[in-house]
């Protein structure tokens, strides 16, 4: 149960003055539903303004406060046109206050003709006229008070203004209680960090690095501690010690000898599975490093020990693909492999369910359907989770309920993860790495070229298709947006390529209905379609050995890890494969370095580390949009700098300071609930 100290923080936003149904909706769009969320809605930046007597004193691009008299309103000819209010300063200089969209209603109310107002905002020039677009503040009296030393600028959604959000945050901070200290005292002293509540207040007041770092550290500590509790709890659980006799594995007929990395990983897994404590291991393998073979060896250990194994895939297409390759590889061993997805119905489904219950099926492959209530196993003792990042800690815990005892879990990911982030996302797992490629896997030639050579590229593509080969064409967006910059869109590219290649082209993106997406993918996988135009939905797992060309349009818009994943979709057969990185005209230095690195190396682990270095505080390995990083407050720099310290602090608490039972443990329990990592507390209680 949540500690009472936190009740004021988890009160709904409606308990604040001025929040009714109308204001609740825009707050919800920003994820601000409780007092706690407002506390942690930290400013994106701060502005410093200067009060001026006349516009002559101000420079373009400067944040100013000026007293103006309203002289005229000019509406646009269409609803999308700007609405301008002309006003003059004390010496007669005229400027336009420019509004777009619904904001024009505010302008009509706030700025009646003939009245004087204090206006705060950024001074710009539009043609021959000075203007302020969407003023930050318009007030009747006391405009001098707008000359704040540092004013926070918050992320907004439609229906919210900066003053409104700032006012609500002031209210939420007033309601925020003092909480006991959960950080190791020497760490607080060494870093000169303020107490938790003081840090929150300071972070909303100005550029206080110590306050921001302290709040980020709290989040990293909560995450590290929760994962350690899950791990400790897992070690206490009773699993099944599984020791194989090699009777199935000895019959495997693999096309290549195992690499050193595969042998090492299998030995680590075998050692874990021989213990009663259930295995929790992450297998990180670069694109094409042979994770499936390692997973099959692990599952056959379970079968040799008289138990069953399951492979969980994030999508139906991936599940079918895994099923085909596992069934093919396992055939000589005599192990029975079955497929179970949400699409299976009737007699076939009943047959699979009976086989799992009576034990005649040794290995099942499927989507979440394999863990539905109606699916029962004779003795499920080993689970492989493919594309681990699609499943959270909560889902990893759910698996334990399916076996008579907690099953051994092997999680796999084809996304090489920098060392720091492995700790952040998989702190409760032991890690094995496949950092060698099997012999015979051909290098993919990577070519960088400008968008102006697209005609020649399409001719090359036509030659590939004429030879019976297949190709991918990836775009950053689904459809074109209204905006100043053109971003290549899959729908538009599909339309132009369809004119040339007709029915040989299929389109796949995340906004298509699942059945349409599956049908297009299946046409491509079967070889019926020769060219697949897509967004990054094909980044993981699609295996078409006949595809030998990957085109990535506006490659500068992708992170290194994503480019590497996409490149890994080709080069899966015996033919030479190519990856073409098409780029626009203006390339930043970072983009140039990124594309150069793609040409120089095919080592995914090296690229992941470089991606982290190049992106700095930006989007993390393309993970912000997929919800991959578990953090909302800690930036990339803070994760890199503070996570190892937070991890050590969590370990000290568990090993030296009595865990959650000691005096600091009580405070740490509050921390876990504050960051909603309370599954850590629940696992400790055996929940």
C-alpha positions as CSV (number, residue, x, y, z in Angstrom):
1,X,0.0,0.0,0.0
2,X,1.2,3.5,-0.9
3,X,2.7,5.3,2.2
4,X,0.4,8.1,3.5
5,X,3.1,10.7,3.2
6,X,2.6,10.5,-0.6
7,X,-1.2,11.0,-0.6
8,X,-1.0,14.8,-1.3
9,X,1.2,14.1,-4.3
10,X,-1.1,11.5,-5.8
11,X,-4.2,13.8,-5.5
12,X,-5.9,14.4,-8.9
13,X,-5.3,17.7,-10.6
14,X,-9.0,18.6,-10.2
15,X,-8.3,19.2,-6.5
16,X,-6.3,22.3,-7.5
17,X,-8.0,25.7,-7.8
18,X,-9.2,26.5,-11.3
19,X,-9.0,22.9,-12.7
20,X,-12.3,21.8,-14.1
21,X,-13.4,19.4,-16.9
22,X,-12.3,22.0,-19.6
23,X,-8.7,22.4,-18.2
24,X,-8.4,18.7,-17.3
25,X,-8.3,17.6,-21.0
26,X,-5.2,19.6,-22.1
27,X,-3.4,18.6,-18.9
28,X,-4.2,14.9,-19.6
29,X,-2.7,15.3,-23.1
30,X,0.6,16.2,-21.4
31,X,0.2,13.3,-18.9
32,X,-0.5,15.7,-16.0
33,X,-3.2,14.0,-14.0
34,X,-1.9,14.3,-10.5
35,X,0.0,16.8,-8.3
36,X,3.1,14.7,-8.6
37,X,3.0,15.0,-12.4
38,X,2.9,18.8,-12.2
39,X,5.9,18.8,-9.7
40,X,7.9,16.8,-12.3
41,X,6.8,18.8,-15.3
42,X,10.1,20.6,-15.4
43,X,10.8,23.7,-17.5
44,X,12.2,23.1,-21.0
45,X,14.2,26.4,-20.7
46,X,14.2,29.8,-19.0
47,X,13.8,33.3,-20.5
48,X,15.2,36.5,-19.2
49,X,13.4,39.7,-20.3
50,X,14.3,43.4,-20.5
51,X,11.8,46.2,-20.0
52,X,12.2,48.9,-22.7
53,X,10.6,52.4,-23.0
54,X,10.4,52.2,-26.8
55,X,11.1,49.6,-29.6
56,X,14.2,51.6,-30.6
57,X,16.0,50.3,-27.6
58,X,15.3,46.7,-28.4
59,X,17.2,44.3,-30.8
60,X,15.6,41.7,-33.1
61,X,15.4,38.3,-31.4
62,X,15.4,39.9,-27.9
63,X,12.9,39.0,-25.2
64,X,11.3,42.3,-24.1
65,X,8.5,43.9,-22.1
66,X,7.0,47.1,-23.6
67,X,4.0,49.3,-23.0
68,X,1.8,49.6,-26.2
69,X,-1.4,51.3,-27.3
70,X,-3.7,49.1,-29.5
71,X,-4.6,50.9,-32.7
72,X,-6.2,48.3,-35.1
73,X,-7.3,44.7,-35.5
74,X,-6.7,42.9,-38.9
75,X,-8.4,39.6,-39.4
76,X,-7.1,37.1,-42.1
77,X,-9.0,36.2,-45.2
78,X,-9.2,32.6,-44.2
79,X,-9.4,30.8,-40.8
80,X,-5.8,29.6,-41.3
81,X,-4.4,33.1,-42.1
82,X,-2.7,35.0,-39.2
83,X,-4.7,37.5,-37.1
84,X,-2.8,40.7,-36.5
85,X,-3.3,43.4,-33.8
86,X,-1.4,46.7,-34.6
87,X,-0.1,48.6,-31.6
88,X,2.3,51.5,-31.0
89,X,4.8,52.4,-28.3
90,X,5.1,55.8,-26.6
91,X,7.1,57.4,-29.5
92,X,4.8,56.1,-32.3
93,X,6.8,53.0,-33.5
94,X,4.2,50.4,-34.8
95,X,4.4,46.7,-34.2
96,X,2.1,43.7,-35.0
97,X,1.0,41.3,-32.4
98,X,0.5,38.2,-34.5
99,X,-1.8,35.2,-33.6
100,X,-2.6,32.0,-35.3
101,X,-5.6,29.7,-35.0
102,X,-7.9,29.9,-32.0
103,X,-5.5,32.2,-30.2
104,X,-7.1,35.1,-32.2
105,X,-10.2,34.9,-29.8
106,X,-7.8,35.7,-26.9
107,X,-6.4,38.6,-28.9
108,X,-9.9,40.1,-29.4
109,X,-10.6,40.0,-25.7
110,X,-7.3,41.0,-24.3
111,X,-6.5,43.9,-26.7
112,X,-9.4,46.3,-27.3
113,X,-8.6,49.2,-29.7
114,X,-7.6,52.4,-27.8
115,X,-6.5,50.6,-24.7
116,X,-2.9,50.4,-23.3
117,X,-1.3,47.1,-22.4
118,X,2.0,45.8,-21.2
119,X,3.2,43.1,-23.7
120,X,6.0,40.5,-23.1
121,X,7.5,38.4,-25.9
122,X,10.2,37.9,-28.5
123,X,10.7,40.8,-30.9
124,X,11.0,39.7,-34.5
125,X,10.8,41.2,-38.0
126,X,8.3,40.1,-40.7
127,X,9.0,41.9,-44.0
128,X,9.2,45.6,-43.1
129,X,7.2,45.3,-39.9
130,X,8.3,44.5,-36.3
131,X,6.2,41.8,-34.7
132,X,5.7,39.6,-31.6
133,X,4.1,36.2,-32.4
134,X,1.8,34.9,-29.7
135,X,2.9,37.2,-26.8
136,X,3.8,35.4,-23.6
137,X,2.0,37.9,-21.5
138,X,-0.6,40.7,-22.0
139,X,-1.5,42.7,-18.8
140,X,-3.3,45.9,-18.1
141,X,-1.2,47.2,-15.1
142,X,2.1,46.4,-13.4
143,X,3.9,45.2,-16.5
144,X,7.2,46.0,-14.8
145,X,6.7,42.8,-12.8
146,X,7.1,40.9,-16.1
147,X,10.7,41.9,-16.1
148,X,11.6,38.6,-14.2
149,X,15.2,37.6,-13.9
150,X,14.3,34.0,-15.1
151,X,10.9,32.8,-16.2
152,X,10.3,29.1,-16.9
153,X,9.1,28.0,-20.3
154,X,7.0,24.8,-20.0
155,X,5.9,22.3,-22.7
156,X,2.2,23.1,-23.5
157,X,-0.7,21.5,-25.3
158,X,-3.6,23.3,-27.0
159,X,-5.8,25.0,-24.4
160,X,-2.9,25.8,-21.9
161,X,-0.8,29.0,-21.5
162,X,2.5,29.5,-19.8
163,X,1.0,31.6,-16.9
164,X,-1.7,28.9,-16.4
165,X,0.8,26.0,-16.1
166,X,3.1,28.1,-13.9
167,X,0.2,28.9,-11.6
168,X,-0.8,25.3,-11.3
169,X,2.8,24.2,-10.6
170,X,3.0,26.9,-7.9
171,X,-0.1,25.3,-6.3
172,X,1.3,21.8,-6.6
173,X,4.6,22.7,-5.0
174,X,2.8,24.4,-2.1
175,X,1.0,21.1,-1.5
176,X,4.2,19.0,-1.8
177,X,5.4,17.7,1.6
178,X,9.0,17.2,2.9
179,X,10.0,13.6,2.5
180,X,12.8,11.7,4.3
181,X,16.2,11.3,2.6
182,X,16.7,8.1,0.6
183,X,20.1,8.9,-1.0
184,X,23.2,7.7,0.8
185,X,24.3,10.7,3.0
186,X,27.9,10.8,1.7
187,X,26.6,11.0,-1.9
188,X,24.4,14.0,-1.1
189,X,27.3,15.7,0.7
190,X,29.8,15.0,-2.0
191,X,27.6,16.3,-4.8
192,X,26.3,19.2,-2.7
193,X,22.7,18.3,-3.6
194,X,19.7,20.0,-2.0
195,X,17.0,18.0,-0.2
196,X,14.3,16.5,-2.4
197,X,11.6,19.2,-2.0
198,X,14.1,22.0,-2.2
199,X,15.4,20.5,-5.4
200,X,11.9,20.5,-7.0
201,X,11.3,24.2,-6.1
202,X,14.8,25.2,-7.4
203,X,14.4,23.3,-10.7
204,X,11.3,25.4,-11.5
205,X,13.0,28.7,-10.6
206,X,16.1,28.6,-12.8
207,X,19.1,26.8,-14.3
208,X,20.0,24.9,-11.1
209,X,22.2,22.0,-12.2
210,X,22.5,20.5,-8.8
211,X,18.7,20.4,-8.3
212,X,18.1,18.9,-11.7
213,X,20.9,16.2,-11.1
214,X,19.4,15.3,-7.8
215,X,15.9,14.8,-9.2
216,X,17.4,12.7,-12.1
217,X,19.4,10.6,-9.6
218,X,16.2,9.9,-7.6
219,X,14.6,8.4,-10.7
220,X,17.7,6.4,-11.5
221,X,18.0,5.1,-7.9
222,X,14.3,4.1,-7.9
223,X,14.8,2.2,-11.1
224,X,18.0,0.5,-10.0
225,X,16.5,-0.5,-6.7
226,X,13.3,-1.9,-8.2
227,X,15.3,-4.1,-10.7
228,X,17.5,-5.3,-7.8
229,X,14.5,-6.3,-5.8
230,X,13.0,-8.2,-8.7
231,X,16.3,-10.0,-9.2
232,X,16.7,-10.8,-5.5
233,X,13.1,-12.1,-5.4
234,X,13.7,-14.2,-8.5
235,X,16.8,-15.8,-6.8
236,X,14.5,-16.8,-3.9
237,X,11.9,-18.4,-6.1
238,X,11.9,-22.1,-6.6
239,X,12.4,-23.1,-10.2
240,X,13.4,-26.4,-11.7
241,X,17.0,-27.4,-12.1
242,X,17.2,-28.5,-15.7
243,X,20.2,-30.6,-16.8
244,X,20.2,-31.9,-20.4
245,X,21.9,-35.1,-21.5
246,X,22.7,-33.9,-25.0
247,X,20.4,-36.5,-26.6
248,X,18.4,-33.9,-28.6
249,X,21.2,-31.3,-29.1
250,X,23.6,-34.0,-30.5
251,X,21.2,-34.5,-33.4
252,X,21.2,-30.9,-34.6
253,X,22.4,-30.5,-38.1
254,X,23.5,-26.8,-38.3
255,X,24.8,-25.2,-41.5
256,X,27.7,-23.5,-39.8
257,X,29.9,-24.4,-36.8
258,X,29.0,-22.4,-33.7
259,X,31.0,-19.2,-33.1
260,X,33.0,-18.7,-29.9
261,X,30.4,-16.2,-28.7
262,X,27.6,-18.7,-29.3
263,X,29.4,-21.4,-27.4
264,X,30.2,-19.1,-24.5
265,X,26.6,-17.9,-24.3
266,X,25.2,-21.5,-24.4
267,X,27.6,-22.5,-21.6
268,X,26.4,-19.5,-19.4
269,X,22.7,-20.4,-20.1
270,X,23.4,-24.1,-19.3
271,X,25.0,-23.1,-16.0
272,X,22.0,-21.0,-15.1
273,X,19.4,-23.6,-16.0
274,X,21.2,-26.2,-13.9
275,X,20.3,-24.1,-10.8
276,X,17.0,-24.2,-8.9
277,X,16.8,-20.4,-8.9
278,X,15.1,-19.4,-12.2
279,X,17.4,-18.0,-14.9
280,X,16.9,-14.3,-15.8
281,X,19.3,-13.7,-18.7
282,X,19.5,-11.2,-21.6
283,X,21.0,-12.4,-24.8
284,X,22.3,-9.4,-26.8
285,X,23.1,-10.3,-30.3
286,X,24.0,-8.1,-33.2
287,X,22.0,-8.5,-36.5
288,X,22.7,-12.0,-37.9
289,X,24.8,-13.2,-34.9
290,X,22.8,-16.4,-34.5
291,X,20.5,-15.8,-31.5
292,X,17.9,-18.3,-32.7
293,X,20.4,-21.2,-32.6
294,X,21.4,-20.2,-29.0
295,X,17.7,-20.0,-28.1
296,X,17.0,-23.4,-29.6
297,X,19.9,-25.0,-27.8
298,X,18.5,-23.6,-24.5
299,X,15.0,-24.9,-25.2
300,X,16.4,-28.3,-26.1
301,X,18.1,-28.5,-22.7
302,X,14.6,-28.1,-21.2
303,X,13.2,-30.8,-23.5
304,X,16.1,-33.2,-22.6
305,X,15.2,-32.7,-18.9
306,X,11.6,-33.7,-19.6
307,X,10.1,-30.2,-19.6
308,X,8.5,-27.8,-22.2
309,X,9.7,-24.5,-23.6
310,X,8.0,-21.5,-25.2
311,X,9.2,-18.6,-27.4
312,X,7.2,-15.3,-27.1
313,X,7.4,-13.0,-30.1
314,X,6.0,-9.4,-30.2
315,X,4.1,-9.8,-33.5
316,X,2.4,-12.5,-35.4
317,X,4.7,-12.2,-38.4
318,X,7.7,-12.7,-36.2
319,X,6.1,-15.6,-34.4
320,X,5.4,-17.4,-37.7
321,X,9.0,-16.7,-38.9
322,X,10.5,-18.1,-35.7
323,X,8.2,-21.1,-35.9
324,X,9.4,-21.9,-39.4
325,X,13.1,-21.6,-38.6
326,X,12.9,-23.5,-35.3
327,X,10.7,-26.3,-36.7
328,X,13.2,-26.7,-39.6
329,X,16.3,-26.7,-37.3
330,X,14.7,-29.0,-34.7
331,X,13.4,-31.5,-37.2
332,X,16.4,-33.9,-37.0
333,X,16.2,-33.9,-33.2
334,X,12.6,-35.2,-33.0
335,X,11.4,-32.4,-30.8
336,X,7.8,-31.4,-31.6
337,X,7.4,-27.6,-32.3
338,X,4.0,-25.9,-32.6
339,X,2.7,-22.4,-33.3
340,X,0.0,-20.6,-31.3
341,X,-1.3,-17.1,-32.1
342,X,-4.5,-15.2,-31.6
343,X,-5.4,-16.0,-35.2
344,X,-5.6,-19.8,-34.6
345,X,-9.2,-21.0,-34.3
346,X,-11.2,-24.2,-34.2
347,X,-9.8,-27.7,-34.4
348,X,-6.2,-26.7,-35.0
349,X,-6.2,-24.5,-31.9
350,X,-7.8,-27.3,-29.8
351,X,-5.2,-29.8,-31.0
352,X,-2.3,-27.4,-30.0
353,X,-3.9,-26.8,-26.5
354,X,-4.3,-30.5,-25.9
355,X,-0.6,-31.1,-27.0
356,X,0.6,-28.5,-24.5
357,X,-1.5,-30.0,-21.8
358,X,-0.5,-33.6,-22.3
359,X,3.1,-32.8,-23.1
360,X,3.2,-34.1,-26.6
361,X,4.3,-30.6,-27.8
362,X,7.8,-29.9,-26.6
363,X,8.3,-26.3,-27.8
364,X,5.5,-23.7,-28.6
365,X,6.1,-20.5,-30.5
366,X,3.6,-17.6,-30.4
367,X,2.5,-14.1,-29.4
368,X,0.9,-13.2,-26.1
369,X,-1.7,-15.9,-26.9
370,X,0.6,-18.5,-25.4
371,X,0.0,-17.0,-21.9
372,X,-3.8,-16.6,-22.0
373,X,-5.7,-18.1,-19.1
374,X,-7.1,-21.0,-21.3
375,X,-3.6,-22.2,-22.3
376,X,-2.3,-24.8,-19.8
377,X,1.0,-26.7,-19.9
378,X,2.1,-30.1,-18.6
379,X,5.4,-28.7,-17.5
380,X,6.5,-25.3,-18.8
381,X,10.0,-24.7,-17.5
382,X,11.8,-22.4,-20.0
383,X,10.6,-19.2,-21.8
384,X,12.4,-17.3,-24.5
385,X,11.3,-13.7,-25.1
386,X,12.2,-12.3,-28.4
387,X,12.8,-8.5,-28.9
388,X,13.0,-8.0,-25.1
389,X,12.5,-4.2,-25.3
390,X,8.8,-4.8,-26.3
391,X,8.0,-6.3,-22.9
392,X,8.3,-4.5,-19.6
393,X,9.3,-5.8,-16.2
394,X,5.7,-6.4,-15.3
395,X,5.2,-8.7,-18.2
396,X,8.5,-10.5,-17.4
397,X,7.1,-11.2,-13.9
398,X,3.7,-12.4,-15.3
399,X,5.5,-15.4,-17.0
400,X,6.2,-16.9,-13.6
401,X,2.6,-17.8,-13.1
402,X,2.4,-20.2,-16.1
403,X,4.7,-23.0,-14.9
404,X,4.3,-25.2,-11.9
405,X,7.4,-23.4,-10.7
406,X,8.9,-20.1,-12.0
407,X,10.3,-20.9,-15.5
408,X,13.8,-20.0,-16.6
409,X,13.7,-16.9,-18.8
410,X,16.0,-16.0,-21.7
411,X,15.3,-12.6,-23.1
412,X,16.7,-11.7,-26.5
413,X,17.3,-8.4,-28.3
414,X,18.9,-7.6,-31.7
415,X,19.3,-4.0,-30.7
416,X,22.9,-3.6,-29.4
417,X,22.6,-1.5,-26.2
418,X,25.4,0.7,-24.8
419,X,26.7,-0.6,-21.4
420,X,25.2,2.3,-19.4
421,X,21.7,1.6,-20.8
422,X,21.9,-2.1,-20.3
423,X,22.1,-1.3,-16.6
424,X,19.2,1.1,-16.8
425,X,16.8,-1.2,-18.7
426,X,17.9,-4.7,-17.8
427,X,19.4,-4.3,-14.3
428,X,17.6,-7.4,-13.1
429,X,19.1,-9.6,-15.8
430,X,22.4,-11.3,-16.3
431,X,23.8,-10.5,-19.8
432,X,25.3,-12.6,-22.5
433,X,26.7,-11.0,-25.7
434,X,27.0,-12.4,-29.2
435,X,29.6,-10.2,-30.6
436,X,30.9,-12.4,-33.5
437,X,29.2,-13.1,-36.8
438,X,28.9,-16.7,-38.1
439,X,31.3,-17.7,-40.9
440,X,29.7,-17.3,-44.4
441,X,27.7,-14.2,-43.4
442,X,28.6,-11.7,-46.1
443,X,29.5,-8.1,-45.4
444,X,26.9,-5.6,-46.8
445,X,28.3,-2.9,-49.0
446,X,27.0,0.5,-47.7
447,X,26.8,3.4,-50.2
448,X,26.0,7.0,-49.3
449,X,24.4,9.2,-52.1
450,X,22.5,12.4,-52.5
451,X,18.7,12.5,-53.1
452,X,19.5,14.0,-56.6
453,X,20.7,10.6,-57.8
454,X,17.4,8.9,-57.1
455,X,16.6,8.3,-60.8
456,X,19.8,6.2,-61.3
457,X,19.0,4.4,-58.1
458,X,15.5,3.4,-59.3
459,X,17.1,2.1,-62.6
460,X,19.5,-0.1,-60.4
461,X,16.5,-1.3,-58.4
462,X,14.8,-2.3,-61.7
463,X,17.9,-4.3,-62.7
464,X,17.8,-6.1,-59.3
465,X,14.1,-7.0,-59.6
466,X,14.7,-8.2,-63.3
467,X,17.3,-10.6,-61.9
468,X,14.6,-12.0,-59.5
469,X,15.9,-10.2,-56.4
470,X,13.9,-8.3,-53.8
471,X,14.4,-4.9,-52.1
472,X,13.3,-2.6,-49.3
473,X,12.7,1.1,-49.5
474,X,12.4,2.9,-46.1
475,X,11.0,6.4,-45.5
476,X,11.0,8.3,-42.2
477,X,7.3,9.3,-42.3
478,X,4.0,7.6,-43.2
479,X,2.6,10.7,-45.0
480,X,3.6,14.2,-45.9
481,X,3.0,16.9,-43.2
482,X,2.3,20.6,-43.7
483,X,5.5,22.2,-42.7
484,X,8.6,24.1,-43.8
485,X,10.7,21.1,-44.5
486,X,10.0,18.2,-46.8
487,X,10.2,14.8,-45.1
488,X,10.1,11.7,-47.3
489,X,6.8,9.9,-46.8
490,X,6.2,6.2,-47.5
491,X,2.8,6.7,-49.1
492,X,4.0,9.2,-51.7
493,X,7.1,7.1,-52.5
494,X,4.9,4.0,-52.8
495,X,2.7,5.9,-55.3
496,X,5.7,6.9,-57.5
497,X,7.3,3.5,-57.4
498,X,4.0,1.7,-58.2
499,X,3.9,3.7,-61.4
500,X,7.2,2.1,-62.4
501,X,6.8,-1.4,-60.9
502,X,3.1,-1.9,-60.7
503,X,1.8,-4.8,-58.6
504,X,5.3,-5.8,-57.6
505,X,5.3,-3.1,-54.9
506,X,3.7,-3.4,-51.4
507,X,3.4,-0.8,-48.6
508,X,3.7,-1.3,-44.9
509,X,3.5,1.2,-42.1
510,X,2.3,1.4,-38.5
511,X,-1.0,3.1,-39.2
512,X,-2.3,0.2,-41.5
513,X,-4.8,-2.2,-40.1
514,X,-2.9,-5.3,-38.7
515,X,-4.5,-7.7,-41.3
516,X,-3.5,-5.3,-44.2
517,X,0.0,-5.1,-42.8
518,X,0.3,-8.9,-42.4
519,X,-1.0,-9.5,-45.9
520,X,1.5,-7.1,-47.5
521,X,4.4,-8.6,-45.4
522,X,3.3,-12.1,-46.4
523,X,3.3,-11.2,-50.1
524,X,6.8,-9.9,-49.8
525,X,8.1,-12.8,-47.6
526,X,6.7,-15.3,-50.1
527,X,8.4,-13.5,-53.1
528,X,5.1,-12.6,-54.7
529,X,6.0,-8.9,-54.2
530,X,9.5,-7.7,-55.1
531,X,9.7,-4.3,-53.4
532,X,8.5,-3.4,-49.9
533,X,8.1,0.3,-49.2
534,X,7.9,0.9,-45.5
535,X,8.5,3.0,-42.4
536,X,10.7,1.6,-39.6
537,X,8.1,-1.0,-38.7
538,X,10.3,-3.5,-40.6
539,X,13.3,-2.6,-38.4
540,X,13.2,-5.8,-36.4
541,X,12.9,-9.4,-37.3
542,X,11.8,-9.6,-41.0
543,X,13.8,-12.4,-42.6
544,X,13.7,-12.5,-46.5
545,X,17.0,-14.1,-47.7
546,X,16.2,-13.1,-51.3
547,X,16.2,-9.4,-50.4
548,X,19.6,-7.9,-51.5
549,X,19.0,-4.1,-51.6
550,X,18.0,-1.8,-48.7
551,X,17.3,1.9,-49.6
552,X,16.9,4.3,-46.7
553,X,15.6,7.7,-47.8
554,X,16.7,10.8,-45.8
555,X,19.0,8.5,-43.8
556,X,20.2,11.6,-41.9
557,X,16.9,11.5,-40.0
558,X,17.6,8.1,-38.4
559,X,19.9,7.3,-35.5
560,X,22.9,4.9,-36.0
561,X,21.2,2.0,-34.1
562,X,18.1,2.3,-36.3
563,X,20.2,2.5,-39.5
564,X,22.1,-0.6,-38.5
565,X,18.9,-2.5,-37.7
566,X,17.5,-1.6,-41.1
567,X,20.6,-2.6,-42.9
568,X,20.5,-5.9,-41.2
569,X,17.3,-6.8,-43.1
570,X,19.4,-7.6,-46.1
571,X,22.5,-9.9,-46.5
572,X,20.6,-12.9,-45.2
573,X,21.1,-15.1,-48.2
574,X,24.1,-16.2,-50.3
575,X,24.0,-13.2,-52.7
576,X,25.9,-10.0,-52.3
577,X,23.8,-7.3,-50.7
578,X,23.8,-3.5,-50.7
579,X,22.5,-0.7,-48.4
580,X,22.0,2.7,-50.0
581,X,21.8,5.7,-47.6
582,X,20.0,8.6,-49.5
583,X,20.5,12.0,-47.9
584,X,19.1,15.5,-48.4
585,X,21.1,18.6,-49.3
586,X,21.9,20.2,-45.9
587,X,23.7,17.7,-43.7
588,X,24.7,18.7,-40.1
589,X,28.2,17.6,-38.9
590,X,26.6,14.9,-36.7
591,X,24.6,13.5,-39.7
592,X,27.8,13.5,-41.8
593,X,29.7,11.6,-39.1
594,X,26.8,9.2,-38.6
595,X,26.7,8.3,-42.3
596,X,30.5,8.0,-42.4
597,X,30.4,5.5,-39.5
598,X,27.8,3.4,-41.3
599,X,30.1,3.1,-44.2
600,X,33.1,2.2,-42.0
601,X,31.8,-0.5,-39.7
602,X,29.1,-3.2,-39.3
603,X,29.8,-3.7,-35.6
604,X,26.4,-3.0,-33.9
605,X,27.9,-2.7,-30.4
606,X,30.5,-0.1,-31.6
607,X,27.7,1.8,-33.4
608,X,25.5,1.8,-30.3
609,X,28.3,3.4,-28.2
610,X,28.9,5.9,-31.0
611,X,25.2,6.7,-31.2
612,X,25.1,7.5,-27.6
613,X,28.1,9.8,-27.9
614,X,26.8,11.6,-31.0
615,X,23.2,12.1,-29.9
616,X,24.1,13.6,-26.5
617,X,21.0,14.9,-24.9
618,X,18.9,14.1,-27.9
619,X,16.6,11.2,-28.6
620,X,18.1,8.0,-27.2
621,X,18.8,5.5,-29.9
622,X,15.5,6.3,-31.5
623,X,13.9,5.0,-28.3
624,X,12.0,8.0,-27.1
625,X,9.3,7.4,-29.6
626,X,9.0,3.7,-28.8
627,X,8.8,4.3,-25.1
628,X,11.9,2.2,-24.7
629,X,13.8,4.2,-22.1
630,X,12.2,3.9,-18.6
631,X,13.0,7.5,-17.7
632,X,11.1,10.7,-17.9
633,X,13.3,13.1,-15.9
634,X,16.9,11.9,-16.4
635,X,18.5,13.1,-19.7
636,X,21.0,11.0,-21.6
637,X,23.9,12.9,-20.1
638,X,22.5,12.4,-16.6
639,X,21.9,8.7,-17.3
640,X,25.5,8.3,-18.5
641,X,27.0,10.2,-15.6
642,X,24.7,9.3,-12.6
643,X,23.4,5.8,-13.3
644,X,26.5,3.8,-12.2
645,X,26.5,5.8,-8.9
646,X,22.8,5.2,-8.4
647,X,23.3,1.5,-9.1
648,X,26.1,1.3,-6.5
649,X,23.9,3.2,-4.0
650,X,21.1,0.8,-4.5
651,X,23.5,-2.2,-4.0
652,X,24.7,-0.5,-0.8
653,X,21.2,-0.2,0.5
654,X,20.4,-3.9,-0.3
655,X,23.7,-5.4,1.0
656,X,24.8,-3.1,3.8
657,X,21.9,-1.0,5.0
658,X,19.3,-3.7,5.5
659,X,17.3,-3.3,2.2
660,X,13.8,-1.9,2.6
661,X,13.6,-3.0,6.3
662,X,16.4,-0.7,7.7
663,X,15.9,3.1,8.5
664,X,17.0,4.2,5.0
665,X,14.9,1.4,3.6
666,X,11.7,3.1,4.8
667,X,12.6,6.3,2.8
668,X,13.6,4.1,-0.2
669,X,10.1,2.5,0.0
670,X,8.6,6.0,-0.4
671,X,10.9,6.6,-3.3
672,X,9.7,3.4,-5.1
673,X,6.1,4.4,-4.7
674,X,6.9,8.0,-5.8
675,X,8.3,6.8,-9.1
676,X,5.7,4.0,-9.4
677,X,8.3,1.3,-9.3
678,X,6.4,-0.3,-6.5
679,X,6.4,-3.7,-8.3
680,X,9.8,-3.8,-6.5
681,X,8.1,-3.6,-3.1
682,X,5.4,-6.1,-4.2
683,X,7.9,-8.7,-5.4
684,X,9.6,-8.4,-2.0
685,X,6.3,-9.3,-0.3
686,X,5.9,-12.3,-2.7
687,X,3.0,-10.4,-4.5
